Amino acid sequence: MVHPAKILAELGIHPAKALGQNFLVEFDSILPWIPQLKPDDTVLEIGPGLGGVTNFVKDHVKKIILVEKDFRLAEYLKKQFPDIDVLREDILNIKKEFITNHQINVVIGNLPFYITTPILEKCFVQWGISLGIFGVQKEFAERLLASHGNSLAIFFSQLANIQKVSSIPANAFYPKPKVDASWIVMEKRKPAVDIKRWELLLRGSFWGKRKSLKNAFLKNPHWSSQKFTESWKQKILTYPPPLDLNRRADSLSVEEFLILYNWLNDNTNK
């Protein structure tokens, strides 16, 4: 396989930091997740770059659609893969209608760090995909897999079952980034909560550094946007909570947040 540096030089392209362009040069890390793909899958690949991952995926699925923001790379991909649809677009501009119309059920891609969270929200909140396979910074993967301590892990715990499947050393990329990365697999799950209320509970809980849950609940600005949170505040002020609200949000597990969520939304048992 031709090294990305040679191809980019021939195309007159310099990797753009603003787009998070780091191209895989070693592909051993993708082998553990290839078996997750099925022959009837329709895959959307985010930021395929020079098509390195595409080459491994395309023969394992029914169809793959490439979404590339960089017009130079999009033109290159069209020439390399004449039988594959290449869409020159910002992934965050893709609407659910596009996903539905093309029956896309799997999304894969090495994600730029600066938009990793918005992309995951897009995939599992707006689009409702069945499976996501993503290359993310190692630290981000560790946060996402944590049992407590951050709102990211707590939030996505209700949207997907998440596992790390392999590591991607920094020297597997060109240009070489400063940190290692990981491949994670996210399988859609049926949430035990209303996602909008779940998100609002977490926004309120993690608002303000070093604040107790009770102070965060009563003072955060996020809850003022919804009428139902008035009943939450009233319950907090009136009835004994199931957990100690003097604790901070980062000390609670997913299970404890579920207890809080059910208590706040239970209109029968005060």
BASEBA-76812 format. One record per residue (C-alpha): residue number from 1; x, z, y. Coordinates in steps of 0.5 Angstrom, whole numbers, plus 500, padded with zeros to 3 digits. Each point is the difference from the previous one (the first is absolute). Example, Ala and Ser with C-alpha at 12.3 -4.5 7.8 and 13.67 -1.06 7.14 Angstrom:
BEGIN
     n     u     w     v
     1   525   516   491
     2   502   498   507
END
This chain:
BEGIN
     n     u     w     v
     1   500   500   500
     2   503   498   507
     3   501   506   504
     4   496   501   506
     5   505   500   505
     6   502   493   498
     7   493   497   500
     8   499   504   507
     9   506   497   503
    10   498   493   498
    11   493   501   503
    12   503   503   506
    13   496   506   500
    14   503   507   501
    15   496   506   497
    16   496   503   505
    17   500   508   501
    18   494   500   504
    19   496   497   494
    20   504   504   495
    21   503   494   496
    22   504   503   494
    23   501   495   495
    24   500   502   492
    25   507   497   497
    26   499   504   494
    27   494   500   496
    28   500   505   494
    29   496   505   504
    30   494   496   499
    31   500   499   493
    32   497   507   498
    33   493   498   504
    34   500   493   498
    35   496   502   494
    36   494   503   504
    37   498   493   502
    38   495   497   496
    39   499   492   499
    40   493   500   504
    41   503   504   506
    42   499   497   507
    43   506   502   504
    44   502   500   507
    45   507   501   502
    46   502   503   506
    47   506   498   504
    48   503   496   494
    49   506   497   504
    50   504   495   496
    51   495   501   494
    52   505   504   495
    53   495   505   498
    54   495   494   500
    55   504   497   495
    56   499   506   495
    57   493   501   501
    58   496   493   500
    59   501   498   493
    60   496   507   498
    61   494   499   504
    62   494   495   501
    63   502   499   507
    64   504   503   506
    65   499   499   507
    66   506   501   505
    67   500   503   507
    68   506   499   504
    69   500   502   508
    70   506   496   501
    71   499   493   501
    72   507   498   498
    73   499   503   494
    74   493   498   499
    75   502   493   500
    76   506   501   495
    77   495   503   495
    78   495   494   501
    79   506   495   498
    80   502   505   494
    81   493   501   497
    82   496   494   502
    83   495   502   495
    84   499   507   503
    85   496   502   506
    86   504   502   506
    87   497   504   506
    88   504   501   506
    89   497   506   503
    90   501   507   502
    91   497   504   493
    92   497   505   505
    93   495   494   503
    94   498   499   493
    95   492   501   499
    96   496   503   494
    97   496   494   500
    98   507   496   498
    99   501   505   494
   100   493   499   498
   101   500   493   500
   102   506   499   497
   103   499   505   494
   104   506   504   502
   105   501   506   496
   106   508   501   500
   107   504   501   506
   108   508   500   499
   109   506   500   505
   110   506   503   503
   111   497   504   506
   112   503   500   507
   113   501   508   501
   114   496   500   507
   115   494   497   497
   116   500   503   493
   117   494   505   502
   118   495   495   503
   119   501   495   494
   120   499   505   495
   121   493   502   504
   122   499   493   501
   123   500   499   492
   124   496   506   498
   125   496   502   505
   126   498   493   503
   127   501   495   495
   128   499   505   494
   129   505   496   495
   130   501   502   493
   131   507   501   500
   132   506   500   505
   133   507   499   498
   134   505   502   506
   135   507   500   502
   136   501   506   505
   137   505   504   502
   138   502   506   496
   139   498   505   504
   140   494   497   501
   141   498   500   493
   142   502   507   499
   143   496   502   506
   144   494   496   496
   145   501   504   494
   146   501   507   502
   147   495   505   498
   148   499   503   507
   149   503   500   507
   150   498   494   503
   151   493   497   502
   152   503   493   497
   153   500   502   493
   154   493   504   500
   155   497   494   503
   156   502   495   495
   157   499   505   494
   158   492   498   501
   159   501   493   500
   160   505   498   495
   161   504   503   494
   162   508   499   502
   163   506   500   496
   164   507   498   502
   165   502   495   495
   166   508   498   502
   167   505   501   505
   168   503   494   504
   169   507   502   503
   170   502   498   507
   171   505   495   497
   172   494   496   497
   173   498   497   506
   174   503   495   505
   175   501   503   506
   176   502   506   497
   177   495   506   503
   178   503   507   501
   179   495   503   495
   180   498   499   493
   181   493   498   498
   182   495   501   494
   183   495   496   497
   184   493   503   499
   185   494   498   497
   186   493   502   503
   187   494   500   495
   188   493   500   504
   189   496   506   498
   190   493   503   501
   191   501   505   506
   192   496   507   499
   193   499   500   508
   194   497   496   505
   195   507   496   503
   196   498   501   507
   197   498   507   500
   198   506   501   496
   199   505   497   505
   200   497   504   506
   201   501   506   496
   202   507   499   499
   203   501   497   507
   204   497   507   503
   205   504   504   494
   206   507   497   502
   207   499   500   508
   208   505   504   504
   209   506   503   497
   210   500   507   497
   211   493   501   501
   212   496   504   495
   213   494   496   497
   214   495   504   504
   215   503   498   507
   216   501   493   498
   217   493   499   497
   218   497   503   507
   219   505   497   505
   220   501   493   497
   221   498   494   504
   222   498   496   494
   223   494   503   498
   224   496   499   507
   225   499   493   498
   226   495   502   494
   227   494   504   501
   228   500   503   493
   229   507   503   502
   230   495   505   504
   231   498   503   493
   232   507   500   498
   233   502   505   506
   234   493   504   499
   235   502   501   493
   236   507   502   501
   237   498   505   506
   238   494   503   496
   239   501   500   492
   240   506   503   496
   241   505   494   498
   242   502   498   493
   243   507   501   502
   244   504   503   505
   245   500   496   507
   246   506   504   502
   247   504   496   496
   248   503   493   503
   249   498   493   497
   250   506   499   497
   251   500   505   495
   252   493   498   497
   253   500   495   494
   254   495   495   499
   255   496   504   495
   256   500   505   506
   257   498   495   505
   258   494   498   495
   259   498   507   500
   260   499   500   508
   261   497   493   500
   262   495   502   495
   263   498   507   504
   264   500   496   507
   265   495   495   497
   266   496   504   496
   267   493   502   503
   268   497   504   495
   269   506   505   499
   270   502   503   506
END
